[in-house]
Amino acid sequence: MNVAALSPVASSAQPAIDPAAGARGLYIGGQWVRPVGRPSIPVVDPSTEALLAEVPDATLDDARAAIDAAAAAAAGWRATPPRRRSEILRRCFELMTARAEDLARLISLENGKALRDARGEVAYAAEFFRWNAEEAVRISGDFALSPAGGNHIIVDYEPIGICVLITPWNFPAAMATRKIAPALAAGCTVVLKPASETPLTAYVLAALYEEAGVPPGVVNVLTTSTPGPVTAAMLADSRVRKLSFTGSTPVGRTLLAEAAKNVISCSMELGGNAPLIVFDDADIEVALEGAMLAKMRNAGEACTAANRIYVQSGLYERFAAELTVCMTALKVGPGAETTTDCGPMITAKAVDKIERLVDDALGRGARLRCGGERPTGRGFFYPPTVLADVPTDAAIGCEEIFGPVAALSRFESEDEAVALANASEYGLAAYVFTRDLARGLRVSRRIDTGMVGLNRGLVSDPAAPFGGTKQSGLGREGGAHGVLEFLEAKYIATTL
C-alpha cells in the first residue's frame, strides 16, 4: 500500500505560521537565545520526513540560566495580585483562540495529527488558561477555632516555587498549557522542556504568552537532545521545588529518583493501558462512537487511548464487524490535509513498535479484520487496524501501543470484565458502555483507574481532575486540583 496515493498534500495545508517562527532560539528570561557554533535539533514533518526547522540544543549551562531567570522573576510574579495574574491568563486564552487555526496547522505539520484533532487540541489547550484565570482569584485559605479552643488555626496557600515542566510530543500545546496555566495562576515561575520531536508549538506559544503580558522569566522554554543530564542539572538546584512530568512510566521512575535527592514535589502523568468494556445491553451506536473516539483520537497516540477492547459475547461479533467498517472508512494521509482522518505516527520507531505488537498478536492467534499492512512510501504511516480474538498473553495487552490498532477480546460476565480491566500495572483511564446505569457506576468504581468514561469515549476536561492510579502516575492536573499541585499549605497557630 502506497500512502502517497491515499492523500496528496494540498497547497492549502501550509500553515500561516512559518515553522521557523518556532525556531528563533531558546526562550530564557524573555530573550531568544540562539547559541552560535553548536549542533541543532532537527524537527521533521512525520507526514513527509521533510525537515521543517532546527531548534537549539540546550546545554547544562543553558538549563542553569533558565533556572536563574525563573528565580529572578519569582518574587515579582508571586507578588502580582491574583486579579492581574488572572487577566494575563485570560489574555493568553483569547490570543490562542484568535490564532487557533494557525496553531492547529502548525501542530499538524510538526506532529502529524489530523487537522481536525489539532483544532480540538488547540481549543482544549486554550481552555486551561480560561479555567485557571478563574481559579487564580479563588485561591483561599482556612480560618477556624481549634477543637481544644486554645488557639485559632489559619491555613494559607503559597506558591510552591520554581517549577520544571516536562511535556511529551503527542499534545504539544495541551500538555504544556495544562501545566503552565495552573502554575502561573498559583504564582509560580516555570521552565518548560518540551519534547524535541515537537518543540515548535511550545516556542510559538512562548511568544504568545509574552504578548499576553507574562513578564520576562516567568515562563522559560528550552529544548535539548540530552534530556536526562539537563533535567538532572535543574533538579539539582535547590531553588527548584516542583517537577511536573508527562511521559512514559520508566522515565517517570527515573525522574522520581532524581527529584528525591532534593525532596522535590512531583506530579507524574505516566503511561496508560486503557480498557474499554462493552456490555451486551449497550447502545451499539453509542458504543461504536465512543470506541472510535477513545481509540482513534490523535490516531491512537494518546495515553488515554483504548488499548484493550472487551466486548461481551452476545454483542461481540456485531460490534467487531461494525467497528471494522468504521475503521476501514478512515482516510489515511498527511496530518495537515483537511480530509485526513488518520495521520502518521510520530517516528519510524513508533511504527516499528506497532508492527511488532500486531505481528505478535497475529502469531498468537488473533484474527486480522482490517489494516495490519505497513504502507510503502515516505512518512511514518500505519493504517487503522482491527484485531479480533486477541489472546490474553499477547504483548498488546500489556504494552501501550500508541497507534491506530483496536484489539478486541470477548468476555462473559461482569466479574470477568472487571478482572480483565484490572489485569494491568496501569490505571489511567477506562471506558464502560451499558444502558444499566447501576451497573455502569458499579463497574466504574470496581476498576482501579483514575478516570472512567461512562457511555462516552472522551474523559479529558480542563474542569476535571486528570490523572491515574498504580503505575500511571501521581497527582492530578485540571480542575481545582490542578492549582493545588503548585501550592504549599502554610499553617499558622495564633491566639486572638
C-alpha positions in Angstrom: 0.0 0.0 0.0 1.4 3.4 -1.0 0.3 6.1 1.3 1.1 8.8 -1.3 -1.8 7.5 -3.3 -4.2 7.8 -0.4 -4.0 11.6 0.2 -1.8 14.0 -1.7 -0.7 17.2 0.1 -2.8 20.2 -0.9 -1.3 23.7 -1.1 -3.9 24.9 1.4 -2.4 22.6 4.0 0.5 25.0 4.5 0.3 26.9 7.9 0.1 30.7 8.2 2.7 30.3 11.0 6.1 29.6 9.4 7.8 26.7 11.2 10.8 29.0 11.5 8.8 31.1 14.0 9.2 28.3 16.4 13.0 28.1 15.9 14.1 31.5 17.0 16.1 30.2 19.9 15.9 29.1 23.5 13.4 31.3 25.4 15.2 32.4 28.6 14.4 35.4 30.7 12.2 36.9 28.0 15.0 36.7 25.4 15.5 34.5 22.4 18.9 32.8 22.8 20.5 31.3 19.7 23.9 29.8 20.6 26.4 30.0 17.8 28.6 27.1 16.7 26.5 24.4 18.4 24.6 21.5 16.8 20.9 21.9 16.5 18.0 19.6 16.8 16.1 18.8 13.6 12.3 18.9 13.6 10.8 16.6 10.9 7.4 16.5 9.4 6.3 12.9 10.1 4.0 13.0 7.0 6.8 13.6 4.6 10.0 13.2 6.6 11.0 16.6 5.4 13.0 19.0 7.6 10.7 21.7 9.0 13.2 23.7 11.1 16.1 23.3 13.6 15.9 24.3 17.2 18.8 25.0 19.6 20.2 22.1 21.7 20.4 23.4 25.3 23.4 22.6 27.5 23.7 22.3 31.2 24.7 26.0 31.3 21.5 26.9 29.4 19.4 24.9 31.9 21.0 26.8 34.8 20.4 30.1 33.1 16.8 29.2 32.7 16.5 28.5 36.4 18.3 31.8 37.2 15.8 33.6 35.0 12.9 31.9 36.8 14.4 32.7 40.2 14.9 36.4 39.2 11.2 36.7 38.2 9.8 34.7 41.1 9.4 37.4 43.7 7.7 39.8 41.3 5.3 37.2 39.9 4.5 35.9 43.4 3.6 39.5 44.5 1.5 40.2 41.4 -2.1 40.5 42.5 -4.3 37.4 41.7 -6.6 39.6 39.6 -3.7 40.8 37.4 -2.4 37.2 37.0 -6.0 36.2 36.1 -6.2 38.9 33.4 -2.9 37.8 31.8 -4.1 34.2 31.7 -7.4 35.3 30.2 -5.4 37.2 27.6 -3.4 34.0 26.8 -6.8 32.2 26.2 -8.0 35.0 23.9 -4.8 35.1 21.8 -4.8 31.3 21.4 -8.4 31.3 20.4 -7.9 34.1 17.9 -5.0 32.2 16.3 -6.4 28.7 16.7 -6.3 27.8 13.0 -2.7 28.8 12.6 -1.7 26.9 15.7 -3.7 23.8 14.7 -1.9 23.8 11.3 1.5 24.1 12.9 0.7 21.2 15.3 -0.5 19.1 12.3 2.7 19.9 10.5 5.2 19.0 13.3 3.2 16.3 15.0 1.4 14.8 12.0 -2.0 14.6 13.7 -5.1 15.1 11.6 -6.1 18.8 11.4 -9.5 18.0 13.0 -7.7 16.6 16.0 -5.2 19.5 16.1 -8.1 22.0 16.1 -9.6 20.1 19.0 -6.2 20.2 20.9 -5.9 24.0 20.5 -9.4 24.6 21.9 -8.6 22.2 24.8 -5.2 23.8 25.4 -6.6 27.3 25.4 -9.3 26.3 27.8 -6.7 25.7 30.5 -5.9 29.4 30.5 -9.5 30.4 30.8 -10.2 27.9 33.6 -7.1 28.9 35.5 -7.7 32.6 35.0 -10.9 32.0 37.0 -9.1 29.8 39.6 -6.3 32.4 40.2 -8.7 34.7 42.1 -10.3 31.8 44.0 -7.3 30.5 45.9 -8.4 30.9 49.5 -7.2 29.7 52.9 -9.0 28.5 56.1 -9.7 30.1 59.4 -11.0 28.0 62.3 -11.0 27.7 66.1 -9.0 24.6 67.2 -11.2 21.9 68.7 -9.5 22.4 72.1 -10.3 26.1 72.0 -6.9 27.3 72.9 -5.9 28.8 69.6 -7.1 29.6 66.1 -6.0 27.7 63.0 -5.0 29.7 60.0 -4.2 27.9 56.8 -2.7 29.9 53.9 -1.7 28.8 50.5 1.5 29.9 48.9 3.2 29.3 45.5 5.4 26.2 45.8 8.3 27.9 43.9 10.2 27.4 40.7 8.7 24.5 38.6 10.3 22.3 36.0 7.7 21.1 33.5 8.4 18.3 31.0 5.9 17.5 28.3 5.6 14.9 25.6 5.3 15.1 21.8 1.7 13.9 21.3 -0.1 17.0 22.5 2.5 19.8 22.1 0.1 22.6 23.1 -2.3 21.0 25.6 0.3 19.2 27.7 2.2 22.5 28.1 -0.8 24.7 29.0 -2.2 22.1 31.3 0.9 22.7 33.4 1.8 26.3 32.7 -1.6 27.8 33.4 -2.2 26.4 36.9 1.5 27.1 37.8 1.1 30.8 36.8 -2.3 31.0 38.5 -0.6 29.9 41.7 2.1 32.5 41.4 5.0 30.2 40.3 7.6 30.7 37.6 8.5 27.8 35.3 11.0 26.2 33.0 9.3 24.1 30.2 11.2 21.4 28.4 9.0 20.3 25.5 9.7 17.1 23.5 12.4 17.6 20.9 10.1 15.9 18.3 7.5 18.7 18.5 9.1 21.9 20.0 7.9 24.5 17.5 4.4 24.9 19.1 6.0 25.4 22.6 8.2 28.2 21.3 5.4 29.9 19.3 3.2 29.8 22.4 6.1 31.3 24.5 5.9 34.4 22.2 2.2 34.5 22.6 2.5 34.4 26.4 4.9 37.4 26.2 2.4 39.3 24.0 -0.3 38.5 26.6 1.7 40.2 29.3 3.6 37.4 31.0 6.7 39.1 32.4 10.2 38.0 31.4 11.5 35.0 33.2 8.1 33.8 34.4 8.0 31.2 31.5 11.2 29.9 30.1 11.4 27.2 27.3 14.4 25.1 26.3 14.9 22.1 24.1 17.7 19.5 24.4 18.9 16.3 22.9 20.2 15.2 26.3 17.1 15.5 28.5 18.5 13.3 31.3 21.5 15.4 32.2 19.8 18.7 31.5 16.8 17.8 33.7 19.1 16.5 36.4 21.0 19.8 36.4 17.8 21.7 37.0 16.5 19.3 39.7 19.9 19.6 41.5 19.3 23.3 42.0 17.8 23.8 45.5 15.6 26.7 44.2 13.5 24.2 42.2 10.6 22.9 44.3 8.3 21.3 41.7 8.6 18.8 38.9 5.6 18.1 36.7 6.2 15.4 34.1 4.0 13.8 31.4 5.6 10.8 29.7 6.4 7.1 30.0 6.4 5.3 33.3 10.1 4.2 33.0 11.2 7.7 32.5 8.9 8.8 35.3 10.5 6.4 37.7 14.0 7.8 36.8 12.8 11.4 37.4 11.2 10.5 40.7 14.5 9.1 41.9 16.3 12.2 40.7 13.8 14.5 42.4 14.1 12.6 45.6 17.7 13.7 46.1 16.3 17.2 46.9 12.9 16.2 48.1 11.2 17.9 45.2 7.4 17.7 45.0 6.4 15.7 41.9 3.3 15.4 39.7 3.5 12.5 37.3 1.1 11.7 34.5 2.6 8.5 33.1 1.6 5.6 30.8 -1.8 4.1 30.2 -3.3 0.9 29.0 -7.0 1.8 29.0 -9.6 -0.9 28.8 -12.9 -0.3 27.0 -15.8 -2.6 28.1 -18.9 -3.1 26.1 -21.8 -5.0 27.7 -24.5 -6.8 25.8 -27.1 -4.2 26.8 -25.0 -1.3 25.5 -26.4 1.0 22.8 -24.2 -0.2 20.0 -24.2 3.1 18.2 -23.1 4.9 21.3 -20.5 2.3 22.0 -19.1 2.4 18.5 -18.9 6.2 18.5 -17.3 6.1 21.9 -14.8 3.4 20.9 -13.8 5.3 17.7 -13.2 8.4 19.8 -11.4 6.6 22.6 -9.3 4.6 20.2 -8.6 7.0 17.2 -8.3 10.4 18.8 -4.9 11.5 17.6 -4.6 8.3 15.6 -4.3 6.4 18.9 -1.3 8.3 20.1 -2.8 9.3 23.4 -2.2 7.9 26.9 -5.9 7.7 27.4 -6.5 5.7 24.2 -8.5 2.5 24.4 -5.8 -0.1 24.2 -7.8 -3.2 25.2 -11.4 -3.5 24.0 -13.5 -6.1 25.8 -17.0 -6.9 24.3 -19.5 -9.2 26.0 -20.1 -12.4 23.9 -23.7 -11.6 22.9 -22.7 -8.4 21.1 -19.1 -9.4 20.2 -19.5 -10.4 16.5 -21.8 -7.5 15.6 -19.6 -5.0 17.3 -16.4 -6.3 15.7 -18.0 -6.2 12.3 -19.3 -2.7 12.6 -16.1 -1.4 14.2 -14.2 -2.8 11.2 -16.4 -0.9 8.9 -15.8 2.3 10.8 -12.0 1.8 10.9 -11.8 0.9 7.2 -13.6 4.1 6.2 -11.0 6.3 7.8 -8.8 8.2 5.3 -5.1 8.0 6.0 -2.9 10.9 4.9 -0.8 13.8 5.8 -2.0 15.5 9.0 -2.3 19.0 7.6 -4.6 17.8 4.8 -8.1 18.8 5.6 -9.6 15.4 4.5 -7.3 13.3 6.6 -8.8 11.2 9.4 -5.7 9.3 10.5 -2.3 11.0 10.1 1.2 9.5 10.5 2.8 8.2 13.7 5.5 10.4 15.2 8.6 8.4 14.1 9.6 5.3 12.2 10.5 3.8 15.6 6.8 4.2 16.7 5.7 2.3 13.5 8.2 -0.4 14.2 6.6 -0.9 17.7 3.1 -1.1 16.3 4.2 -3.6 13.7 5.9 -5.7 16.3 2.8 -5.8 18.6 0.4 -6.6 15.7 2.6 -9.4 14.4 2.9 -10.8 17.9 -0.9 -10.8 18.4 -1.4 -12.5 15.0 1.2 -15.0 15.8 -0.6 -15.9 19.0 -4.0 -16.5 17.2 -5.6 -13.1 16.8 -7.6 -12.6 13.6 -6.9 -9.6 11.3 -10.2 -7.8 10.4 -8.6 -4.8 8.6 -5.3 -3.0 8.2 -2.2 -4.6 9.5 0.0 -3.8 6.5 2.7 -1.2 6.8 2.5 1.1 3.8 5.4 2.0 1.5 6.4 5.5 0.6 7.6 8.4 2.7 6.1 9.3 6.1 5.6 7.3 9.3 2.2 5.8 8.5 0.3 2.8 9.8 -3.3 2.0 8.7 -6.3 1.7 11.1 -6.3 -1.9 12.1 -8.7 -4.2 13.9 -7.6 -7.4 15.6 -10.3 -9.8 16.8 -10.0 -12.6 19.4 -6.8 -11.2 20.8 -5.5 -13.7 23.4 -4.7 -12.6 26.9 -1.0 -13.5 26.5 -0.4 -11.1 23.5 2.0 -8.3 24.2 -0.5 -5.8 23.0 -2.5 -6.5 26.2 0.2 -5.2 28.5 2.2 -2.7 26.3 0.8 0.7 25.4 0.6 0.5 21.6 0.2 4.2 20.9 -1.2 3.7 17.4 -4.4 3.1 15.4 -4.9 -0.5 16.4 -8.1 -1.8 18.0 -7.5 -5.1 19.9 -10.8 -6.9 20.6 -11.4 -9.8 23.1 -14.7 -11.2 24.4 -15.9 -11.7 27.9 -18.8 -13.5 29.5 -19.6 -11.9 32.9 -19.2 -8.6 34.7 -16.7 -10.1 37.1 -14.6 -11.3 34.2 -14.7 -7.9 32.6 -13.5 -6.2 35.8 -10.7 -8.7 36.2 -9.5 -8.2 32.7 -9.6 -4.4 33.0 -7.6 -4.5 36.3 -5.0 -7.0 34.9 -2.6 -4.2 34.2 0.0 -2.3 36.1 -1.5 0.9 34.7 -4.6 2.7 35.9 -5.0 6.0 33.9 -8.4 5.7 32.1 -11.1 3.2 31.4 -14.4 3.2 29.4 -17.6 1.4 30.1 -20.7 1.1 27.9 -24.0 -0.2 29.2 -27.6 1.0 29.4 -27.8 -0.1 33.0 -26.7 3.0 35.0 -26.4 1.0 38.2 -24.1 -1.5 36.5 -22.1 1.3 34.9 -21.4 3.0 38.2 -20.7 -0.3 39.9 -18.1 -1.3 37.3 -16.6 2.2 37.2 -16.0 2.0 40.9 -14.5 -1.5 40.7 -12.0 -0.7 38.0 -8.7 0.5 39.6 -8.2 3.7 37.5 -8.1 7.4 37.9 -10.7 8.2 35.2 -13.7 6.5 33.7 -15.7 7.4 30.6 -19.2 6.0 31.2 -21.0 5.8 27.9 -18.6 8.3 26.4 -15.2 8.0 24.7 -13.7 11.2 25.9 -12.7 12.0 29.6 -10.4 14.9 29.3 -11.8 18.2 30.5 -9.9 21.3 31.9 -12.5 21.5 34.7 -11.9 17.9 35.8 -9.0 16.2 37.6 -6.8 14.3 35.2 -4.6 11.6 36.5 -4.2 7.9 37.3 -3.5 5.2 39.8 -0.9 2.5 40.1 2.0 3.0 37.6 0.0 5.7 35.8 1.2 8.5 38.0 0.9 10.8 41.0 -1.2 13.8 41.5 -3.9 15.4 39.3 -4.0 18.1 36.6 -7.0 20.2 35.7 -10.0 21.3 37.8 -9.5 22.8 41.2 -6.9 20.1 41.9 -4.6 21.4 39.2 -3.8 24.6 41.0 -3.3 22.8 44.3 -0.4 20.9 42.8 1.5 24.2 42.6 0.7 25.5 46.1 2.0 24.8 49.6 -0.3 24.9 52.6 1.1 27.0 55.5 -0.4 26.6 58.9 -0.3 29.4 61.4 -1.4 28.8 65.0 -2.5 32.0 66.8 -4.3 33.1 69.9 -6.6 36.1 69.2 
